[in-house]
Each structure stands twice: as structure tokens, then as C-alpha cells.
Amino acid sequence: MSTASRINVATVWTVALLLLGIIYNRVFADGLLPLVDTDGVFSTPVVWIDNIVPVVVAGLVIAAWVWVVVGAVQEERTVDRRRVRR
């Protein structure tokens, strides 16, 4: 896969995760989180979800762009190996 294709894939992932973050913030953080009773049965899982989701989304964005960089480096090393062998 070429570097340009990797950049396109990572850009699509970034935009998709941006939309996911906006939907999460509008629906869960603004709409549902205020309805949760802090002394209720589900208060602990809700707090965990509220803390974990942004970390997971950020991790996926970082992983997509690391994949772009690592793929480009591997591709360049492969090209260099082919040049040395000939």
C-alpha cells in the first residue's frame, strides 16, 4: 500500500472518530450523563465509560497515524533492500 493510500485511510479514520467523538459528547456526556444518579447502582460503570471512551478514541487516532508512519518506513526499507541486492 502506498503512503498516499495510507494517509487517505488515516484521514478517513480521523474524520470518522471525530464524528464519533461529537456524537458521544452530544448524546452521552450532554444528554445522558446528567440523568445518572451519583449514588445509584450504575454510577460506577457510567463514570468508567465517561473516562474510557475519550482515551480509546484518542488511542485509535494515534494508532492510525502511527500505522501511516511505520508503513512508510517499512516501504522505504524494502526499496533500499531491493536497490542493494541488484
LINMO-V984614 format. One record per pair of residues at least 12 apart in sequence whose ideal C-beta (glycine too) atoms are under 10 Angstrom apart, sorted by the first residue. I is the first residue (numbers start at 1). J is the second residue. Records with the same first field share a line. If there is no record, write none. Layout:
I->J / J
//
This chain:
1->67 / 68 / 71 / 72 / 75
2->71 / 72 / 75
3->68 / 69 / 71 / 72 / 73 / 75 / 76
4->72
5->68 / 71
6->64 / 65 / 67 / 68 / 69 / 70 / 71 / 72 / 75
7->65 / 68 / 71 / 72
8->68
9->64 / 67 / 68 / 71
10->61 / 63 / 64 / 65 / 66 / 67 / 68 / 69 / 71
11->64 / 65 / 68
12->64
13->60 / 61 / 63 / 64 / 65 / 67 / 68
14->60 / 61 / 64 / 65
16->60 / 61 / 64
17->56 / 57 / 58 / 59 / 60 / 61 / 64
18->57 / 61
20->53 / 56 / 57 / 60
21->53 / 54 / 57 / 58 / 61
24->49 / 50 / 53 / 54 / 57
25->53 / 54
28->46 / 49 / 50 / 53
29->50 / 53 / 54
32->46 / 49 / 50
33->46 / 47 / 49 / 50
36->50
//
